[in-house]
Amino acid sequence: MSESTVAESRGIRFFALAGLIVAVHLAGLAVLLSTEYGPFAITLSVLAWVFLNCFLLVVLQRPGICAALALAFIVILIALSHFKFGILQLTLTFLDFLIIDRDTFSFLLSVFPRLQMQLIAAGLVAVPLLWLIWRFDPFRVRRRLALTGVGASAALIAAMSVASPEQAWEPFQGVNHISSLARSGVVAVSRLASTGWIEADPPANGPLSLARDARAAGLPELPSGEACDAAAKRPHIIMLLDESSFDVTSAPGIRVPAGYTDYFKSSDGKQRTMIAESTGGPTWYTEFNVLTGLSARSFGDLKFYVTRITAGRVTRGLPQALRNCGYKTFSLYPTYGNFLGARTFQKGAGVGHFVDMADMGVNQDMQPDKFYFDQALKVFAREQAQQAPVFMFVYLTANHFPWTDVYRPDLTPPGWTPPGNTAEVDEYIRRQTMTANDYREFTARLKHDYPDQSFLVLRFGDHQPAISQKMLEPGIDQATLAKRVMVADPRYFSTYYAIDGINYSPSSLSSALETLDAAYIPLVLQEAAGIPLDPSFTEQKRIMLRCKGTFYACRKGAEARRFNRLLIDAGMIKGL
């Protein structure tokens, strides 16, 4: 072969590979332009593309393989973000990579059992292609130049993210996956560098103890607490999470059936308000509140991952306090237990027996409420021989969104007539009526089947439904609504809590204020059941009375920060 032929062959290969690299970059930009909306998001996503390519060039120096890896990485990230949005209504964020645990992968494989084989097949195809690109890529980029690109793109991403901070509602739109991921990285790094995982006062000179006298930074002496007699006869306790439920009569012009508001009243005839820390979702904020007695808002911008962050790291909670008093503790969880680290989180807080969707023998996480009540009855029947009081945390899911479809029309209560609101609101009220009927049947069964047993039931709405925003202030614009939510306007965060006794009268309702934050629910339950408060709950009751039912918002977070420090120094919060 002549030298001219060799040179021509090399030239063809050179331009072919150069064209391939350009094509890969154009494909990457096309992917970004098809998923990003608005000049700001597009610019930020392009900078993220530059950052990723330059970062890979620092390691590999070959632009061909780097562009191919970057394209594959971007496509995978967008696919994962779409998947996450389909499950949680939230796009991918930096915290998804900062908090990587076994439960995350386990949940993916639970939802997509064939995913493992698909990943193996994709790897078998991708690896040879990437090797070929690596083998025949004639180009090299100096690391110094690549590092300059990394630094410049990172600085521009940070500057844009600081100049235009991500609004709380933006990740819930299901678009701008890469730009949102980039901005969330700036937020997360800034948050962790400034306050760490959880807001807490600085440590004192020496360790504090909730079981002994303790003072720090002028803190008052903590109570010693009252010992619990585990052998004393106590009522069984049932805590019901009533999905998306609140009294819709708080919205103007809503028509409801006769006797509708009776469901929200306790056995003493009073109607009480619980202030949740989320609206329209997510349930796990309230789950965290009622199990630990703490605030998800203490985790700032990281609160969406509160159960994953605290899994195995927060050991203080309602179930643990009840176990110390001889209770067997159960949680009937409506989906897979590896969802957001729920199983690990709840077991760390004292749940001894975690029963998830798979354990209950179903493969869908939205079942009629009667199904979960029947599961609870089975647990009680099985545990009677143990002669130990039972605590059970039961989730109800029939009122989960969407309300645009009629859920299980065969379960519509006899005589039901739509009150005459929009079809969506009437469907919401129909499902609430189904829940009320199932609840009455459940309590009647307990009273009939266990006439010699006593039961305390505390039920609450975990958050308002997303459609409440249409009902409370009809016609409100999105900007004003976002401001309401950002300042935690009580109108959008108010649900209900109610206390009922079956063959039992609550021991004390001194903590059952007319309005209180969700973090105080463990106090209400323990005092109603006659459970002596341990030192941490005794101190928290002082905060509740001092702050008139508010927790995190009291004194602009000062009480919550002080309390978090006490729990950290007492060893009840670890590694945060």
C-alpha positions as CSV (number, residue, x, y, z in Angstrom):
1,M,0.0,0.0,0.0
2,S,1.5,3.4,-1.0
3,E,2.1,6.2,1.4
4,S,-0.6,8.3,-0.3
5,T,-3.1,5.5,0.2
6,V,-2.2,5.2,3.9
7,A,-2.4,8.9,4.4
8,E,-5.7,9.0,2.6
9,S,-7.0,6.1,4.8
10,R,-5.8,7.9,7.9
11,G,-7.5,11.1,6.8
12,I,-10.8,9.4,6.1
13,R,-10.6,7.7,9.6
14,F,-9.7,11.1,11.1
15,F,-12.6,12.9,9.6
16,A,-15.0,10.0,10.2
17,L,-14.1,9.9,13.9
18,A,-14.3,13.7,14.1
19,G,-17.7,13.6,12.5
20,L,-18.8,10.8,14.9
21,I,-17.7,12.9,17.9
22,V,-19.6,16.0,16.6
23,A,-22.6,13.8,15.9
24,V,-22.5,12.5,19.5
25,H,-22.4,16.1,20.9
26,L,-25.2,17.1,18.6
27,A,-27.2,14.1,19.8
28,G,-26.5,15.2,23.4
29,L,-27.7,18.7,22.7
30,A,-30.8,17.3,21.0
31,V,-31.7,15.3,24.0
32,L,-31.3,18.3,26.3
33,L,-33.3,20.6,24.0
34,S,-36.1,18.0,24.0
35,T,-36.4,17.9,27.8
36,E,-35.4,21.4,28.9
37,Y,-37.7,24.4,28.6
38,G,-36.8,28.1,28.7
39,P,-33.4,29.9,28.1
40,F,-32.3,29.6,31.7
41,A,-32.8,25.8,31.9
42,I,-31.4,25.2,28.5
43,T,-28.2,27.2,29.3
44,L,-27.8,25.5,32.6
45,S,-28.2,22.0,31.0
46,V,-25.6,22.9,28.3
47,L,-23.2,24.0,31.0
48,A,-23.8,20.6,32.8
49,W,-23.1,18.9,29.5
50,V,-19.8,20.8,29.2
51,F,-18.9,20.1,32.8
52,L,-19.5,16.3,32.4
53,N,-17.5,16.1,29.2
54,C,-14.6,18.1,30.7
55,F,-14.7,16.0,33.9
56,L,-14.4,12.8,31.9
57,L,-11.6,14.3,29.8
58,V,-9.6,15.0,32.9
59,V,-9.7,11.2,33.5
60,L,-9.6,9.7,30.0
61,Q,-8.3,12.5,27.8
62,R,-10.1,11.0,24.7
63,P,-13.0,13.2,23.5
64,G,-14.7,10.4,21.6
65,I,-15.2,8.0,24.5
66,C,-15.9,10.9,26.8
67,A,-18.7,12.2,24.5
68,A,-20.2,8.7,24.2
69,L,-20.1,8.2,28.0
70,A,-21.6,11.6,28.6
71,L,-24.4,11.0,26.2
72,A,-25.2,7.6,27.8
73,F,-25.0,9.2,31.3
74,I,-27.4,12.0,30.3
75,V,-29.9,9.6,28.8
76,I,-29.8,7.3,31.8
77,L,-30.2,10.3,34.2
78,I,-33.2,11.6,32.3
79,A,-34.8,8.1,32.2
80,L,-34.2,7.7,36.0
81,S,-35.7,11.2,36.5
82,H,-38.8,10.2,34.5
83,F,-39.1,7.0,36.5
84,K,-38.8,8.8,39.8
85,F,-41.3,11.5,38.7
86,G,-43.8,8.7,37.9
87,I,-43.4,7.3,41.4
88,L,-42.9,10.4,43.6
89,Q,-44.0,13.3,41.3
90,L,-40.4,14.7,41.8
91,T,-37.5,14.8,39.4
92,L,-34.0,13.5,40.1
93,T,-31.9,15.6,42.5
94,F,-28.3,15.5,43.7
95,L,-29.4,13.9,47.0
96,D,-30.3,10.8,45.0
97,F,-26.6,10.2,44.4
98,L,-25.4,11.5,47.8
99,I,-27.7,9.1,49.6
100,I,-27.2,5.7,47.9
101,D,-28.4,2.7,49.9
102,R,-29.4,-0.9,49.4
103,D,-33.1,0.0,49.7
104,T,-33.0,2.3,46.6
105,F,-31.8,-0.5,44.4
106,S,-34.0,-3.1,46.1
107,F,-37.1,-0.8,45.4
108,L,-36.1,-0.5,41.7
109,L,-35.9,-4.2,41.3
110,S,-39.2,-4.7,43.2
111,V,-41.0,-2.4,40.9
112,F,-39.2,-3.6,37.7
113,P,-38.2,-7.3,38.3
114,R,-36.7,-7.6,34.8
115,L,-34.5,-4.5,35.2
116,Q,-31.5,-6.5,36.3
117,M,-31.5,-8.6,33.1
118,Q,-32.1,-5.5,31.0
119,L,-29.1,-3.8,32.6
120,I,-26.9,-6.8,32.0
121,A,-28.0,-6.9,28.3
122,A,-27.4,-3.2,27.9
123,G,-23.9,-3.6,29.4
124,L,-23.1,-6.5,27.0
125,V,-23.9,-4.3,24.0
126,A,-22.5,-1.0,25.3
127,V,-19.0,-2.3,26.5
128,P,-17.8,-3.5,23.1
129,L,-19.0,-0.3,21.4
130,L,-17.3,1.9,23.9
131,W,-14.1,-0.2,23.5
132,L,-14.1,0.4,19.8
133,I,-14.5,4.1,20.2
134,W,-11.6,4.1,22.7
135,R,-9.4,2.0,20.4
136,F,-9.8,4.1,17.3
137,D,-10.1,7.6,18.8
138,P,-7.0,9.5,17.6
139,F,-7.7,12.7,19.5
140,R,-6.2,13.7,22.9
141,V,-7.1,16.7,25.1
142,R,-4.6,18.1,27.7
143,R,-5.7,17.7,31.3
144,R,-4.9,21.3,32.0
145,L,-7.4,22.4,29.4
146,A,-10.0,20.0,30.6
147,L,-9.6,21.2,34.2
148,T,-10.1,24.7,33.0
149,G,-13.4,23.6,31.4
150,V,-14.4,21.9,34.6
151,G,-13.7,24.9,36.8
152,A,-15.3,27.4,34.4
153,S,-18.5,25.4,33.8
154,A,-18.8,24.6,37.6
155,A,-18.4,28.3,38.4
156,L,-21.1,29.4,35.9
157,I,-23.5,26.7,37.1
158,A,-23.0,27.8,40.7
159,A,-23.4,31.5,39.8
160,M,-26.6,30.9,37.9
161,S,-28.0,28.7,40.6
162,V,-27.3,31.3,43.3
163,A,-28.6,34.1,41.1
164,S,-31.9,32.2,40.4
165,P,-32.5,29.7,43.2
166,E,-34.7,26.8,42.5
167,Q,-38.3,27.3,43.7
168,A,-39.9,24.6,45.8
169,W,-42.5,23.7,43.2
170,E,-40.1,23.4,40.2
171,P,-38.9,19.8,40.8
172,F,-42.6,18.8,40.8
173,Q,-43.1,19.8,37.2
174,G,-41.6,16.8,35.6
175,V,-39.3,18.8,33.1
176,N,-35.9,20.3,33.1
177,H,-34.3,17.2,34.5
178,I,-30.6,18.0,33.9
179,S,-30.8,21.7,34.8
180,S,-32.8,20.9,38.0
181,L,-30.2,18.2,38.9
182,A,-27.4,20.7,38.5
183,R,-29.1,23.3,40.6
184,S,-29.9,20.8,43.3
185,G,-26.3,20.0,43.6
186,V,-25.4,23.6,44.4
187,V,-28.2,23.7,47.0
188,A,-27.2,20.4,48.6
189,V,-23.5,21.2,48.8
190,S,-24.3,24.7,50.2
191,R,-26.7,23.3,52.8
192,L,-24.3,20.6,54.0
193,A,-21.4,23.0,54.2
194,S,-23.4,25.5,56.3
195,T,-25.6,23.5,58.6
196,G,-25.0,19.8,58.0
197,W,-27.8,17.3,57.6
198,I,-30.0,18.6,60.5
199,E,-30.4,22.0,62.1
200,A,-29.2,21.8,65.7
201,D,-27.6,24.2,68.2
202,P,-23.8,23.9,68.5
203,P,-22.6,21.2,70.9
204,A,-22.1,22.1,74.5
205,N,-18.7,21.7,76.3
206,G,-19.7,18.3,77.6
207,P,-22.3,15.7,76.7
208,L,-25.9,16.2,77.8
209,S,-28.2,13.6,79.1
210,L,-31.9,13.5,79.0
211,A,-31.9,11.0,81.9
212,R,-29.8,13.2,84.2
213,D,-29.5,16.9,85.1
214,A,-28.2,18.7,82.0
215,R,-27.4,22.3,81.1
216,A,-26.0,23.8,78.0
217,A,-25.9,27.4,76.8
218,G,-28.3,28.4,79.5
219,L,-30.8,25.5,78.9
220,P,-33.1,24.7,81.8
221,E,-32.6,21.6,83.8
222,L,-34.3,18.7,82.1
223,P,-36.9,16.5,83.9
224,S,-35.9,13.1,85.1
225,G,-39.1,11.5,83.7
226,E,-41.3,8.8,85.2
227,A,-40.5,5.1,84.9
228,C,-42.9,2.9,83.0
229,D,-44.3,-0.2,84.5
230,A,-44.3,-2.6,81.6
231,A,-46.5,-5.1,83.5
232,A,-49.4,-2.6,83.9
233,K,-52.6,-3.3,81.8
234,R,-52.8,-0.8,79.0
235,P,-55.0,-0.3,76.0
236,H,-54.1,-1.4,72.6
237,I,-53.2,1.6,70.4
238,I,-54.1,2.1,66.8
239,M,-52.7,5.0,64.8
240,L,-54.5,5.5,61.5
241,L,-52.9,7.6,58.7
242,D,-55.9,8.8,56.7
243,E,-54.5,9.5,53.2
244,S,-55.0,13.1,51.9
245,S,-58.0,13.7,54.2
246,F,-59.2,17.0,55.6
247,D,-62.5,18.7,56.3
248,V,-63.5,20.2,52.9
249,T,-66.1,22.5,54.6
250,S,-63.1,24.7,55.4
251,A,-63.2,25.7,51.7
252,P,-65.8,28.2,50.5
253,G,-68.9,27.0,48.6
254,I,-68.3,23.2,49.0
255,R,-71.4,21.1,49.4
256,V,-71.2,18.0,51.6
257,P,-73.6,15.2,52.6
258,A,-75.5,15.4,55.9
259,G,-73.3,14.4,58.9
260,Y,-70.1,14.8,56.9
261,T,-68.2,16.6,59.6
262,D,-69.0,14.1,62.3
263,Y,-66.2,11.9,61.0
264,F,-63.6,14.5,62.0
265,K,-64.7,14.7,65.6
266,S,-63.2,12.8,68.5
267,S,-65.2,10.7,70.9
268,D,-65.5,13.8,73.2
269,G,-67.3,15.6,70.4
270,K,-64.5,18.1,69.7
271,Q,-63.0,18.7,66.2
272,R,-59.2,19.2,66.3
273,T,-56.8,20.5,63.7
274,M,-53.3,19.0,62.9
275,I,-50.8,21.1,61.0
276,A,-48.9,18.9,58.6
277,E,-45.5,19.8,57.1
278,S,-46.5,19.0,53.5
279,T,-49.5,19.8,51.2
280,G,-50.6,17.7,48.3
281,G,-48.0,15.1,49.4
282,P,-45.5,13.7,50.5
283,T,-46.9,11.4,53.1
284,W,-43.5,10.5,54.5
285,Y,-43.0,13.9,56.1
286,T,-46.0,13.2,58.4
287,E,-44.8,9.6,58.8
288,F,-41.6,11.0,60.2
289,N,-43.4,13.5,62.4
290,V,-45.8,11.0,64.1
291,L,-43.2,8.3,64.6
292,T,-40.3,10.4,65.9
293,G,-42.0,13.5,67.2
294,L,-39.5,15.6,65.2
295,S,-39.8,18.0,62.3
296,A,-38.9,17.2,58.7
297,R,-38.4,21.0,58.3
298,S,-35.2,20.7,60.5
299,F,-33.6,19.1,57.4
300,G,-34.2,22.2,55.2
301,D,-33.9,21.6,51.5
302,L,-33.0,18.0,52.2
303,K,-36.3,17.2,53.9
304,F,-37.7,15.3,50.9
305,Y,-35.2,12.5,51.8
306,V,-35.9,12.7,55.6
307,T,-36.7,9.0,56.0
308,R,-33.6,7.9,54.0
309,I,-31.4,10.3,55.8
310,T,-32.5,9.2,59.3
311,A,-32.9,5.5,58.6
312,G,-31.1,3.8,61.4
313,R,-29.9,7.2,62.8
314,V,-32.9,8.3,64.8
315,T,-33.8,5.9,67.6
316,R,-36.1,8.2,69.5
317,G,-39.7,7.8,68.7
318,L,-43.2,6.8,69.7
319,P,-42.8,3.1,68.9
320,Q,-39.6,2.9,70.9
321,A,-41.3,4.6,73.9
322,L,-44.2,2.2,73.7
323,R,-41.8,-0.8,73.5
324,N,-40.2,0.4,76.7
325,C,-43.7,0.1,78.2
326,G,-44.2,-3.5,77.1
327,Y,-46.0,-2.9,73.7
328,K,-45.5,-5.0,70.7
329,T,-45.2,-2.6,67.8
330,F,-46.5,-3.1,64.2
331,S,-46.6,-1.1,61.0
332,L,-48.9,-2.1,58.1
333,Y,-47.1,-0.3,55.3
334,P,-49.1,0.0,52.0
335,T,-46.2,-0.3,49.5
336,Y,-42.8,-2.0,49.4
337,G,-40.8,-1.5,52.6
338,N,-37.7,-0.4,50.7
339,F,-39.5,2.7,49.4
340,L,-37.5,5.7,50.6
341,G,-35.9,3.5,53.3
342,A,-39.2,3.1,55.1
343,R,-38.5,-0.3,56.7
344,T,-35.0,0.7,58.0
345,F,-36.3,4.1,59.2
346,Q,-39.3,2.7,61.1
347,K,-37.4,-0.2,62.7
348,G,-34.8,2.3,63.9
349,A,-37.7,4.3,65.5
350,G,-38.9,1.2,67.3
351,V,-41.3,-0.6,65.0
352,G,-40.7,-4.3,65.8
353,H,-42.8,-5.9,63.1
354,F,-42.9,-4.1,59.7
355,V,-45.5,-5.6,57.4
356,D,-45.3,-4.3,53.8
357,M,-47.4,-4.8,50.7
358,A,-45.6,-8.0,49.8
359,D,-46.1,-9.4,53.3
360,M,-49.8,-8.7,52.9
361,G,-50.0,-10.6,49.7
362,V,-50.9,-7.8,47.2
363,N,-49.0,-6.3,44.3
364,Q,-50.7,-2.9,44.2
365,D,-50.2,-0.2,46.8
366,M,-53.8,1.2,46.6
367,Q,-56.3,-1.0,48.2
368,P,-59.7,-0.3,49.7
369,D,-59.5,0.8,53.3
370,K,-61.4,-2.3,54.4
371,F,-58.4,-4.4,53.2
372,Y,-56.1,-2.6,55.7
373,F,-58.6,-2.8,58.5
374,D,-59.0,-6.5,57.9
375,Q,-55.2,-6.9,58.0
376,A,-55.2,-5.1,61.4
377,L,-57.9,-7.5,62.7
378,K,-55.7,-10.5,61.6
379,V,-52.8,-9.1,63.6
380,F,-54.9,-8.6,66.7
381,A,-56.3,-12.1,66.4
382,R,-52.8,-13.6,66.1
383,E,-51.4,-11.6,69.0
384,Q,-54.1,-12.3,71.6
385,A,-52.3,-15.3,72.9
386,Q,-49.3,-13.1,73.8
387,Q,-51.2,-11.1,76.4
388,A,-49.2,-8.0,75.5
389,P,-50.6,-4.7,74.4
390,V,-50.3,-4.0,70.7
391,F,-49.4,-0.7,69.0
392,M,-50.3,-0.7,65.3
393,F,-49.6,2.0,62.7
394,V,-52.1,1.5,59.8
395,Y,-52.1,3.3,56.5
396,L,-55.3,3.9,54.6
397,T,-54.9,4.5,50.8
398,A,-58.3,4.7,49.1
399,N,-58.3,8.5,49.0
400,H,-55.0,8.7,47.2
401,F,-54.9,10.8,44.0
402,P,-56.0,11.0,41.3
403,W,-59.7,11.9,41.8
404,T,-60.4,12.3,38.1
405,D,-61.4,8.6,38.0
406,V,-64.0,6.8,40.0
407,Y,-62.1,4.4,42.3
408,R,-63.9,1.1,42.9
409,P,-67.4,2.2,42.1
410,D,-68.6,-1.2,43.5
411,L,-67.7,0.1,47.0
412,T,-69.8,3.3,46.7
413,P,-71.8,3.5,50.0
414,P,-75.6,2.7,49.6
415,G,-77.6,5.8,48.9
416,W,-74.7,7.9,47.9
417,T,-75.6,11.0,45.9
418,P,-72.9,13.4,44.6
419,P,-73.3,16.7,46.6
420,G,-73.1,18.8,43.4
421,N,-69.5,20.1,43.3
422,T,-67.0,19.4,40.5
423,A,-66.7,15.8,39.5
424,E,-63.2,15.7,41.1
425,V,-64.3,17.1,44.4
426,D,-67.4,14.9,44.6
427,E,-65.2,11.8,44.0
428,Y,-62.9,13.0,46.8
429,I,-65.9,13.3,49.1
430,R,-67.2,9.9,48.0
431,R,-64.0,8.2,49.0
432,Q,-64.0,10.0,52.3
433,T,-67.5,8.6,52.9
434,M,-66.2,5.1,52.0
435,T,-63.4,5.5,54.6
436,A,-65.9,6.7,57.3
437,N,-68.1,3.7,56.7
438,D,-65.2,1.2,56.7
439,Y,-63.9,2.8,59.9
440,R,-67.3,2.4,61.7
441,E,-67.4,-1.2,60.6
442,F,-63.8,-1.7,61.9
443,T,-64.5,-0.2,65.3
444,A,-67.7,-2.2,65.6
445,R,-65.8,-5.4,64.9
446,L,-63.2,-4.6,67.6
447,K,-66.0,-3.9,70.1
448,H,-67.8,-7.1,69.2
449,D,-64.8,-9.4,68.9
450,Y,-62.9,-8.1,72.0
451,P,-65.4,-7.0,74.6
452,D,-62.9,-7.5,77.4
453,Q,-60.1,-5.5,75.6
454,S,-59.6,-1.8,75.4
455,F,-58.5,0.2,72.4
456,L,-57.3,3.7,71.8
457,V,-57.5,5.0,68.2
458,L,-55.9,8.1,67.0
459,R,-56.4,9.0,63.3
460,F,-55.2,11.9,61.3
461,G,-55.0,13.3,57.8
462,D,-51.4,13.1,56.6
463,H,-51.7,16.2,54.3
464,Q,-54.3,18.0,52.2
465,P,-55.0,16.6,48.7
466,A,-53.5,18.5,45.7
467,I,-57.0,19.6,44.7
468,S,-57.4,21.5,47.9
469,Q,-55.5,24.3,46.2
470,K,-58.4,24.6,43.8
471,M,-61.0,24.6,46.6
472,L,-59.5,26.9,49.2
473,E,-58.8,29.9,47.0
474,P,-60.4,29.4,43.6
475,G,-58.7,31.3,40.8
476,I,-55.5,32.0,42.7
477,D,-52.5,32.4,40.4
478,Q,-49.5,30.0,40.7
479,A,-47.1,32.7,41.9
480,T,-49.3,33.7,44.8
481,L,-50.0,30.0,45.6
482,A,-46.2,29.3,45.6
483,K,-45.7,32.1,48.1
484,R,-48.5,30.7,50.4
485,V,-46.8,27.2,50.4
486,M,-43.3,28.7,50.9
487,V,-44.4,30.4,54.1
488,A,-46.4,27.4,55.3
489,D,-49.8,29.1,55.2
490,P,-51.9,27.1,57.6
491,R,-54.8,27.1,55.2
492,Y,-52.9,24.7,53.0
493,F,-51.3,22.5,55.7
494,S,-54.3,22.0,58.1
495,T,-55.8,18.5,58.3
496,Y,-57.4,16.9,61.3
497,Y,-56.7,14.5,64.1
498,A,-59.3,12.6,66.2
499,I,-59.1,10.4,69.3
500,D,-61.5,7.6,69.9
501,G,-61.8,5.0,72.6
502,I,-63.3,1.5,72.3
503,N,-64.1,0.1,75.7
504,Y,-61.8,2.8,76.9
505,S,-61.9,6.5,78.0
506,P,-58.7,8.4,77.2
507,S,-56.6,8.8,80.4
508,S,-55.6,12.4,79.7
509,L,-56.2,14.8,76.8
510,S,-54.0,17.6,78.2
511,S,-51.8,17.5,75.1
512,A,-54.8,17.3,72.7
513,L,-54.8,21.0,71.9
514,E,-57.4,22.4,69.5
515,T,-54.6,23.0,66.9
516,L,-51.1,21.4,67.0
517,D,-48.2,20.5,64.8
518,A,-47.9,16.9,63.6
519,A,-44.7,16.4,65.7
520,Y,-46.8,16.5,68.9
521,I,-49.0,13.5,67.9
522,P,-46.8,11.1,69.9
523,L,-47.4,13.2,73.0
524,V,-51.2,13.1,72.5
525,L,-51.2,9.4,72.0
526,Q,-49.0,8.5,75.0
527,E,-50.9,10.7,77.4
528,A,-54.3,9.5,76.2
529,A,-53.1,5.9,76.7
530,G,-51.8,6.7,80.2
531,I,-48.1,6.1,79.2
532,P,-45.6,7.9,81.4
533,L,-43.6,10.3,79.3
534,D,-39.9,9.6,79.0
535,P,-37.5,12.6,79.6
536,S,-37.4,13.6,76.0
537,F,-41.2,13.7,75.6
538,T,-41.5,15.4,78.9
539,E,-39.3,18.2,77.6
540,Q,-41.1,18.3,74.3
541,K,-44.4,18.8,76.1
542,R,-42.9,21.8,77.8
543,I,-42.1,23.1,74.4
544,M,-45.6,22.4,73.1
545,L,-47.2,24.3,76.0
546,R,-44.7,27.1,75.8
547,C,-45.2,27.4,72.0
548,K,-49.0,26.8,72.0
549,G,-49.0,23.8,69.7
550,T,-46.3,24.9,67.2
551,F,-43.0,23.2,67.0
552,Y,-40.5,24.0,64.2
553,A,-42.0,27.5,63.6
554,C,-41.7,28.5,67.3
555,R,-39.2,31.2,67.9
556,K,-38.1,30.9,64.2
557,G,-36.8,27.4,64.7
558,A,-34.9,28.0,67.9
559,E,-36.9,25.5,70.0
560,A,-36.5,22.7,67.4
561,R,-32.7,23.4,67.1
562,R,-32.3,23.3,70.8
563,F,-34.3,20.1,71.1
564,N,-32.4,18.4,68.3
565,R,-29.1,19.2,70.1
566,L,-30.4,17.6,73.2
567,L,-31.3,14.4,71.3
568,I,-28.0,14.3,69.5
569,D,-26.1,14.6,72.8
570,A,-28.3,12.0,74.4
571,G,-27.4,9.6,71.6
572,M,-31.0,9.4,70.2
573,I,-29.9,11.0,66.9
574,K,-26.6,9.6,65.6
575,G,-24.4,10.4,62.6
576,L,-26.2,13.6,61.6
